[in-house]
Amino acid sequence: MALQSGIDEGKLDFAYRFPFSNEAKEIASGIEARLDERFLRLGGLRLTEALTDGKVRFSKISMTDLRFSSLMSYIYARMLLSAVYAPWIASAFAKAEASRALECMAQESTADFAKIAARLGVGLLENREVFSMKFEDFLEYARSAEELKLIRQRLSEGFVYMDRHRAAKVVGIKVERDVMKNLPVERRYLYPEVLAYSKTLKIPEHKIKIPKSRSSEGAKYAWIDKLLDKPIPDVRHRTVNLILAPYLTNVKGLGVAEAAEVIREYIERCKQIEPNTNVNQTYIAYQCRYAKEKGMKPLSLERAKEMLKGLVEL
């Protein structure tokens, strides 16, 4: 797949730096749909770098062909990610791409930082190196980072004010969400060569460490750790939304993607006892997001015993 003639250099310059942007999508939509093995290899390197190192390194590129190759490596990395999909892989890739974007933006002046944020869809205003955002817009990001909790922010006349560091946190969250959109790509839309090549990738082993409970609240729910070691044949929907999702997100403090992966692995073990279940990844992810946003706490041990009576000893 060669560089297409007529690509706007200005758009390409922005797109290679921010390959999840509208400019990048516009360029990608005009590219002939034909697999290129060179970009497939570059995509594999980009994905494995993200998963192994936790970031994708940013380098300034002046040559047009190399900028185009960088953009295509992101597109192919998304296809390969979809071929080996797991929630933690998508989350790690999104965080790595957000880190790369912020590394790029860190080289810009304060005014240009605000302009780039606006092009990426983040409603930041800048005045004398102080950033502001409408209160209702800020709330959409505050749920995702402890550092952005309202108690830590300066409010005035319907706006939240922050320094560049916190503004970058907001942009990073937006980038992660943009990268995660439409992932995974359905396997039926992936090239056979992508599916084949994905099997050669060295995906690092992933084991989520669930933090130990130190607070009295954590000790109160210690029985749920034992439940996670005991697969159950039934009542899995309610176990997920009433016990596991609230526990992992709001007692243990895991992120939504991490909590969802822990539950997914648990349900897979449950299926070894009884394979028939409608608990899928979409349901698990939804319940984890809902529990996190609402600050839900798990059922008490007494109520859990009633719900799971005859299925497991707690």
Rosetta blueprint (number, residue, H / E / L):
1 M L
2 A L
3 L L
4 Q L
5 S L
6 G L
7 I L
8 D L
9 E H
10 G H
11 K H
12 L H
13 D H
14 F H
15 A H
16 Y H
17 R H
18 F L
19 P L
20 F L
21 S L
22 N H
23 E H
24 A H
25 K H
26 E H
27 I H
28 A H
29 S H
30 G L
31 I L
32 E L
33 A L
34 R L
35 L L
36 D L
37 E H
38 R H
39 F H
40 L H
41 R H
42 L H
43 G H
44 G H
45 L H
46 R H
47 L H
48 T H
49 E H
50 A H
51 L H
52 T H
53 D H
54 G L
55 K L
56 V L
57 R L
58 F L
59 S L
60 K L
61 I L
62 S L
63 M L
64 T H
65 D H
66 L H
67 R H
68 F H
69 S H
70 S H
71 L H
72 M H
73 S H
74 Y H
75 I H
76 Y H
77 A H
78 R H
79 M H
80 L H
81 L H
82 S H
83 A H
84 V L
85 Y L
86 A L
87 P H
88 W H
89 I H
90 A H
91 S H
92 A H
93 F H
94 A H
95 K H
96 A H
97 E H
98 A H
99 S H
100 R H
101 A H
102 L H
103 E H
104 C H
105 M H
106 A L
107 Q L
108 E L
109 S L
110 T H
111 A H
112 D H
113 F H
114 A H
115 K H
116 I H
117 A H
118 A H
119 R H
120 L L
121 G L
122 V L
123 G L
124 L L
125 L E
126 E E
127 N E
128 R L
129 E L
130 V E
131 F E
132 S E
133 M E
134 K E
135 F H
136 E H
137 D H
138 F H
139 L H
140 E H
141 Y H
142 A H
143 R L
144 S L
145 A L
146 E H
147 E H
148 L H
149 K L
150 L H
151 I H
152 R H
153 Q L
154 R E
155 L E
156 S E
157 E L
158 G L
159 F E
160 V E
161 Y E
162 M E
163 D L
164 R H
165 H H
166 R H
167 A H
168 A H
169 K H
170 V H
171 V H
172 G H
173 I H
174 K H
175 V H
176 E H
177 R H
178 D H
179 V H
180 M H
181 K L
182 N L
183 L L
184 P L
185 V L
186 E L
187 R H
188 R H
189 Y H
190 L L
191 Y L
192 P H
193 E H
194 V H
195 L H
196 A H
197 Y H
198 S H
199 K L
200 T L
201 L L
202 K L
203 I L
204 P L
205 E L
206 H L
207 K L
208 I L
209 K L
210 I L
211 P L
212 K L
213 S L
214 R L
215 S L
216 S H
217 E H
218 G H
219 A H
220 K H
221 Y L
222 A L
223 W H
224 I H
225 D H
226 K H
227 L H
228 L L
229 D L
230 K L
231 P L
232 I L
233 P L
234 D L
235 V L
236 R H
237 H H
238 R H
239 T H
240 V H
241 N H
242 L H
243 I H
244 L H
245 A H
246 P H
247 Y H
248 L H
249 T H
250 N H
251 V H
252 K L
253 G L
254 L L
255 G L
256 V H
257 A H
258 E H
259 A H
260 A H
261 E H
262 V H
263 I H
264 R H
265 E H
266 Y H
267 I H
268 E H
269 R H
270 C H
271 K H
272 Q H
273 I H
274 E L
275 P L
276 N L
277 T L
278 N L
279 V L
280 N L
281 Q H
282 T H
283 Y H
284 I H
285 A H
286 Y H
287 Q H
288 C H
289 R H
290 Y H
291 A H
292 K H
293 E H
294 K H
295 G L
296 M L
297 K L
298 P L
299 L L
300 S L
301 L H
302 E H
303 R H
304 A H
305 K H
306 E H
307 M H
308 L L
309 K L
310 G L
311 L L
312 V L
313 E L
314 L L
